[in-house]
Structures are given as structure tokens and as C-alpha cells.
Amino acid sequence: LSIGEKIKEFEDAFAVFVGAKHAVAVNSGTSGLHLAVIAARIKDGDEVITPSFSFIASAISILYEGGKPVFVDIDPLTGNIDPAKIGAAITERTRAIMPVHAFGQPTDMDAVLDIARRNNLYAIEDACEAVGAHYKGQLVGTMGDAAVFAFCPNKQMTTGEGGMIV
């Protein structure tokens, strides 16, 4: 279940499903977020903006590399990061924004990506709770620089455990 041809088939099928160029299976969404943070070269003292409302994995994936999670308040209607509040949180140490698509509700990715691009920041989508969710006709997890999905039993799609980086 965790290595071999079936996992390769799953990775390939998942990449096609979400419309991503690549998909790599991992043991959990938390591990996937950690690897995405490593790929973004987050290190000691670097800041990553993320919503104040999320599962602990969003913050600890940043802390694992010595980064500092900078929490931004959420939009009370969506439960997702409020893009209007991101700008005030950006400092010279900010390296990335990690929006979370809470409970399958897509984040306003147009606004998040605009802020990320204008400030030369990575965008790492925490799509762990959003398999199959759409934002303006596009599946979430394909707009940022990287995205992570999770498949533990409380998610929209489960494999028992595991995650996928796209």
C-alpha cells in the first residue's frame, strides 16, 4: 500500500484529477506541508503567513524548519485567511504565504496570489481538507507554488492515512 506500482498509479491518477504536473505521495498531510516548507527554503527566522484558524500542522510544518508562523485573522464568512489583512503582516523576513482551504471552502486565491507575486513570496496551499473543491472553476491545490492534500479518515477522501504533494 505504501510503495510499489499501486502508489505510482495513485500519484499519476491524482495528478490528472487535480490537473497538476506532478503528485508525490507522503505518509501524511503534515509531512507534505513540511516538505513544501523545505522546498521553499524556509529557515531559521523566516516568516510564513498562515491563518489563525487551522489544524496545528500548518504552523508546525513551519516551526520544524525554524521558521516563524505569522497568524493572520480569518474572514468570518469563509473561515479562511482574510486577504485584506495579509499586507499588514508582511515584513522583510516574510518568505511565504500558506493559505488553508478550511473544510473544503476555497480561499480567495486571486487575492492571495496577487499579494504573493507582488512581494516575491511563495504560495503553499494547505488543501488537506479540500480534495475536489473548486475555486472559480479550477480545482484548489493547483494555483500556488505547491499544495498538499491529506487522506486521513476525517477528510473528504480517505486512504486510511497519507497525503499528496502537488
N, C-alpha and C positions, 0 to 999 in steps of 0.2 A: 503493500500500500504506500510505502514512503519512498521507494526507489524503483528504478526499472522502467519498462516501457509504458506502464499504465500512468505513471506520473508525467512522463513526457507527453503522452496523449492528452492528459488533463491540461497541462500547461498550454499546449498548442490549441486545444479547443477553447480554453478560457481566453486566450489572446484574441482569437477570432470573435468570440462572443462579445467582448468589450470593445473590440476594434483597436487593440494595442499591437504594436510591432512585436513585443516580447512579453512573456509572462514566465515568472520563476516561482515555483512552489517553495514554501518555507514551512517550518513547524508551527508558526503562529502569526497572527497579525502583529503582535508586539515585536517579534523578531524581524518581520518585514519592515516595520517602521524604523527599527534600529538600523537595519541595513541601508535604508533610504537616507537616514541621517548621516551614516558613514559615507555614502556615495556623494552626498552634498558637502562633504569635507567639514562638517561641523566639529569644532574642537573646543578646548577649554576657553570659557568666557564668551564664546559666540552665542548670540541670542536667536531664538526661533519663536516667532509669534504664533500662538495657538489659542483656541477658545478656552474660556474659563470653565466651560461645561463640556466634559468629555470623560471617557474611561481613562484610567491612570496611564495606560500605555502611551498615549500621546506625549505626556510630559516625561515619562521615564525613558522613552527612546532618545530624548534629547539629553537628559541627565547622564545616561550611560556613557556619552562621549564628552562629558564635562561641559556641555552647553547649558544655557540658562533658558528655561521656558518663560516666555513673557506672555502672561494671560491677558486676553482682550475679552471684554464683555460680549455677550451674545444678543442677537436680535430676539426679543421675546416672542415673536410670531413664529420663527422657524427653529429656534434652539441652536442655531449656528452662529459662528463668528459674525459680528456686526462689522461689515467692511468700512463703515463710516468712522469707526474707532481705531482702525489699524494704523493709520498715518501717525497718530499721536504716540504710538508705541515704538515706532522705528527710531533706532539710534545708529551711531556709527558701528556698533557691534552686531547689528541685525544681519543675519545671513539667509534666513528663510522664513516662509510663512507655511504653517501646517494647518490648513482648514480641515474641519471634521464634518463629514456629511452625517449628522446625527439622526439615528433612527430611520435612515433611508431618505431623509429630507435633504435635497441638494443645497449646498452652499451657493451663494451668489458668486460664481466663478468668474464672470466677466469683471466684476469689481476687484476681486482678489488678484486675478492675473494682471490686471492693469496696474495695480499697486506694486506687485512683484516685479513686473517688467520695468516700470519707471524707476525702481530702486535697485535694480540688478540683484534681485533675491530669488532663491529657489522657491518653487511651489511644490510641496509634498502633500498630496491629497490623502487624508485618512478616510478611506472609503470602506473601512472594516464593516460598517453597518449599512452598506449601500449597494450591495450586488443587485444589478438590474435597474437602479434608479437613473432617471434621465434629467438632464439639465438642458433646456432649450433644444430638445431633440437629440442630444448626444448623451451617451452613457457616461456617468461620472467615473472618474478614475483615468480618464484619457486626456485631460486638459492640462494638468500640471506637468512638472518635470518627471515625477514618479508618483505612483499611487500604490496603496496597499489595501487588500481585501482580506477578510477573515472568514473562517468556516467553522467556528466552534458552535456548539449546539444552540446557542441563543441568537444566531444570525439568520438572515433571510434564506441562505443556502448553507447547508452543513455537510461536512465530510467527517464529522466527529471532532476534529481539531484541524489545525493548519491555517495557512494563509497564502496569499499570492501577491507578488510584486509585479506591477506592470509599468 
